[in-house]
Amino acid sequence: MQTPTRFKSTLPIFLFLVLFAATGCTGKKPSGEPINVGLIAPLTGPLASSGEAIQRGILLCMDEINSTGGVLGRPLALVTRDVQNDPERGIRALHELVEEENIVAVFGGIFSEVMIAQLDSLQELQIPLIDPWGSMTGITENGQSPNYAFRVSVSDKHADEFLVRYAVEVLNRRRPGIIADTSAWGEANLTGLLFWLDELGMDPAGVARFNQGDRDMTHSIQALKDAGADSLLMVANATEGASIVRSRSLLGWDIPVISHWGISGGDFAEKAGLENIGQVYTLQTFSFFGDIPPKRQGFLLSYHDRFGTRAPEDILSPVGVAHGYDGMLMLSLAIKQAGSTQGMALRNALEQLGEVQGLIKTYNPPFSPSNHDALLAQDYMMTQWDDGHLVPAAQPQLSGAR
């Protein structure tokens, strides 16, 4: 396992120059009415760190763009609504932001069900959605034409391939068990995990389900242990994932857990106990640890300066930060390319963007008319928990996606 490394950058103006080149701004102070962008995500409660991470990534990108003249000479501004896993509230919040704040686009949060519920309203209102966390395949592959949903995040279609292949090809597991919640997200991932096990000629040792909010997972874990599972493929959010891992430890069952990334959006490490999470592998797309490129080093300085942190391990839910930043960068370039904030024009411009140099990677291009997912399985990485923080695993990526 790689250990955390602290960074000092010798290029403090790196990000300024990158944005200057990317947007063609002149450095003039933006004026006029702000261009409002919405964020609908949990900003309080057990998964608040996920929403806060997205918000911080967006704000840092806006800071840089506004410092170099804004977009179309106007400043960017963020307006938010705190929404938990409540699809009806998510729909109302979207309409509120359009009617009261005149947003030109909206960012979603960790809850896929909320964004799926908003799809019809997005099309009706002609408001592009940038999804920086929710992973359900149907958010972007929704059958709508025109399609207003774009994702800078993990898609379950690719996540399930990554999790199964990592368990089998990297960790050499032959009888994984599956434990997944009973939500639409859990159901979709169960189907995908079973599909990829079948693709590799394998059956699961067993399947266990639980409801969001369940706390005692001992019976389910015992059943999977009795079935002879040599690993767990886990689809859970932070609180329930912590209960699963604690139950595994209470039973003295020393097997790896290969987890979807829901557990990284809350206080999983604290609730699970640091002594219990060493073998919990967690899907991510991004890390501030290890040998990182100059752009990430410069971004770290900006983050620390804006939010008072000191080291990479102080940044909670870093994937949300990176996805929020890259998504906002893409949206700003689409506004500039369209020369307009009108919804249909922005949607079309997002499909036609050229190369975008983001934090996660260089997208070339991020989207097309037939693909609204900027990240694919080959872009994902596996991490492990080290002293409560996610760091790249010894072999973080697959040899190639199928």
N, C-alpha and C positions, 0 to 999 in steps of 0.2 A: 504494500500500500504506500502511495506517495504521502509525504508529510506536508502540512501547510507551509507555504513560503510567503514571506512578506516582500512587498515590492516597492522600489523607488523609481520614479520615472525621470529621465533626463530630458523629456520632451513635453514640458508643461503646456505648450501651445499646440500639441499634436491634434487634439480633437477640434480646436478652432479652425485649423488649416483644412482638416478633412471636410468639415461642414462648409467652409468657405468654398472649397473646390466643388463639393457635391451640389450645392444649391446656387452657386453663382451669385451670392449676395454681396453687397458692396460694403457692409459694415455700418450703414446708416441705421439710426434708431427707427424701428417700425412705428407706424402711426395708424390712426384710424381705428375702426371697430375691431376688437379681437376676433379671431377665427376660433370659435369654441368647439372643443372636442369633448365628448362625454366619456365617462367611465362608470360602468355599472358592475359592482363587485362587492364582496364582503369586506368592509373596512372596520368592523367590530366583530366580536365573537371569536370562537376557537380557530377560525381560518383567516383571521384578519391579516396575518403576515403576508398571505398571498396577495390580497388586494392592495396592501400597502406597497409591496414590492413592485407590482405593475404600475401603481401611481408614481412611485419614485423613478422608475425607468422612463416613463412618459415625461415627467417634469424635467429630468436632466436633459432629455433630447430637446424639449421646448426651450430650455434655458440657452442651449447652444445655438439653436436656430434663431431665437429672438436676439441674441447678442450679435448676430451677423446680418441683421436686417429683417428678420421674420420671413414670411412667405407672402408673395405678392405685395410686399411692403407693409403687411399687417402682422401684429403679434399673434402668436398662438396662446390659447388659454385652455385650462382643463377645468371641467365642471363634473361633479361626482354625485352618485347616489349609492348609498350603503344598502345592498340587497343580499340577503342570505339565499339559501336554496329554495326560492319561492318564485316559480315561473310566472304566476299572475302578477306579483309585485314587480317582477322584471319587465313585463310588458308595460305596466303603468309607468314605471320609471323611464322607459324609453320615450313614451309619448310626452311625459313631463319635460324631459330634456329637449325634445324637439320644439315643443310649444312655448316653453318658458325661457329656454337658454339658446335656442336657435342653433343647435349643434349641427355640424356638417358631417360627422362620423361618430361612431361609438366604439369603445373598447369593452370587451366582456371581462369576466373574471374566471374563477375556478370551477363554477357550476355549469356543466354542459347543458343540463336540462333547462336552465334559464335562457340560454342563447337559442336553443332549438325552439322554445316557445315563442321567441321574438322574431323568428324568420319571416312569417307572413307580414308582420308590422314593418320590418325592415324593407321588404319589397314594396309595400304600400307607400311608405314614407320616403322611399329612395334614399336610405341612409346606409352607407357602407359600414359593416361590422368588421373590426379587427379583433380576432380572438387570440389573446396572448397566453391562454392557459387551458381552457376546456378542451378535452381530447376526443369526445365522441365523434366518430366518423361522419355522422349525419349533419354536423354543423356546416361543413363545407360541401359534402356530397349530398345535397338536399333535394335534387331534382327540380329546383326552381330555375326559371329562365325569364329575366336575367337573374343571376345569382349575386346577392350583395354580401355574402359572407366570405371572409378571407382569414386564413389562420397563419400566425407565426408562433407555432407551438407544436406539440406532439399530436399526432392522429392515432387513435386506437388501432386503426388498420395496420399501421406500421409498428406501433408499440408492442402489440401482441407477438408479431414476428420477432422483434428484438428480444423480448423477455424469454420466449421459449428457446430461441436459438442460443441465447447467452447461457441459459441453464444447461442446455445439452452440449453445445459445442465448446464453451469456455470452461464451465464448471464440471463437465462430464457427468451430469446427472441423468439417470435412466428411468426413474420412477417419481417424477414430480407430482405432488398433490396440488390442487387448486383451492384457494379460499377467496371468495369474492362477495361483496355486498349484494343486496337484492334490488338495488336501484337500477334504473335504465342503463346507467354507466357500467355498473357491475355486470348486468346481463349481457351487454354488448361485448364486454371484454371476455367474459366466460366463453361466449361463442367463438371469439377470435383465438383464444388460447387453445381451445379444443381443436379448432381447424389447424393450427400450426403444429400441434402435437401429432395430429393425424398425418400432416404433410411429411413429418419426419419418421413416420411409421411407429408411433408410440401412442399408448393410452395413459391417461392419468391414473395414479394410484387411487385417487378418490377426489371427490368434489364436496366442499363444504360451503354453505351460504350463511350470511348473517345480515341483520338489519342495521342501517345506520342508526347509531345511538346505543347499540348493544355494548355491554361492558365485559361480560363473562364469556370468554371464548374457549374455556377449558374442554368442554365436551366435544366441540368440533375439532380441536387440535388433537385430542386423544384419539378420535375416530380416524384421522388421517395418519397418525402415528401407527395405530393398530393395522392400518391398511398397507403399511410398508413403504410409505413415501420417503424418498431420500432428499427431498427439498420441497419448498413451498413457493408456488407462484401466487402472489398476493395482489389483490385489487382492493384497496382500502384508502380511506382518508386518515389523517393523523391520529385522531382519538381511537378509532377502532383498530387501526394498525398497531398502535401501542399495546392495546389489550391482547391482540394476537401474539405479539412478540413476548409479552410478559407470560402468557400462558405456555408458550413453547419452553421458556426458561424454567417455569415452575415444574414442568413435567420432565426436566432434565434432558430435553431433546435437542441435541447439538447438530442441527442441520442448517444449511443456508436458506435464507428467505430472499427470493428475487421479486422485488416489488415494483409495481407501477408507481408513478411519482406523486400520487395523491398524498402520501405521508409527508412529503417535503413542504406542504403548504400550511403547516401548523406547528404545534409544539410536540411533535412525535418523540424526539430524543428525550425530552424532560419527562414525559409521561411513561415512556417505555423503560427508562433507566439506562444510563450510559453503559452499565455492565452487561446489558442484554442485546446490544445492537451491533456488535462487531461483525456479525455475519449477515447483516441485512444489506443486500445490494439494491440500489435504488436508481431507476431510470432518470436521467437528466439529459439536457441538451448543451449544458454550458457549465463552466467552472472558473472561478477566479484563482484556483490553486494550480500549481504546477508551472510549466514553462509557457507563459502566456504571451501573446503578441503585443506590440507596442500600443495598439489601439485600446486594448483592455487595460494596460498599465495606466494610460492617460485617463481612461474612464474611472478607474479606481480612485485616482487623485480627486477627480471631480465629485465622485460620490462621497468620499470622506469629507471634503470641504463643505458640501451642501448639507450633509446629515450628521456630521460630528462623529463618524466612525473612525477607526484607526487601522483595521486589518481586515483581510477578506472574510475571516470567520465572524466578523461583526455584521455582515450583510445577510439578512434573513431572506430565504426564498430567492436565491440569485437568479434562477431561471425566469421568474416573473419580472425581475428587473431587466434582464437582457431582452426578453420578448417584448416587454413594453417599449423599451428603447428602440429596438429594430422596427417594430410595428409603427411607431410614431415617425421614424425616419422615412419609412416607405410611404406613409400617408402624406408627409410634407412634400416629398418629391412628386407624388401624384397630383397634389394641389398645384404645384408649380408647373408640372407638365400640362395639366388641363387648362391652366390659366383661369381657373374657376373653382368655386366651392359648391357648385351644383352637384347633387348626388349622382346622377347618371354619368356625368362627365368624370367624376372621381372614380366611380366603379370601373369605367372603361380605361382610365389611366392606370389604375392598379394592375389591370390585366396586361398592360403594355409597357410596364417599367423595364428599363434596361438593367445594367449591373448596379447593384446596391452593396456598398461596403459596410456591412453591419458588424455588431459585436460578436455574434455567433459565427458568422462566416461571410464570404462574399457571395451574394445571391446573383445568379446570372441566367435568367431573371428570377425573381421570387415567385411570380405568378404567370399564368397564361389563361386564355379563355377556357381551356379544358382542365386546368389544375389551379386550385385556390389554396394549396398547402405549400408553404415556403420551405418546410423541413420534411425530409424523408428518413427512412430507417438508417441510412448510411450517415446521417447527421447526428444520430442519437449517441449518447455515451452512458456507460455504467459507472456508478459511484458507490463508495462505501462510507459508513459513518466512522469518523475519527474524532473522539472527544466531543461528540454532539454535533459535528459539522460534516458535510458531504465533501469528500475529496475523490478525485479520479481513482477507480479501481486499477489493479495491476495491468489488466488488459481492458481498456475502457470501451473499445469499439469492435464491431464485428468485422470479419475480413471482407464482407461485401453483402449487400442486400439482394434478396431474390426478386 
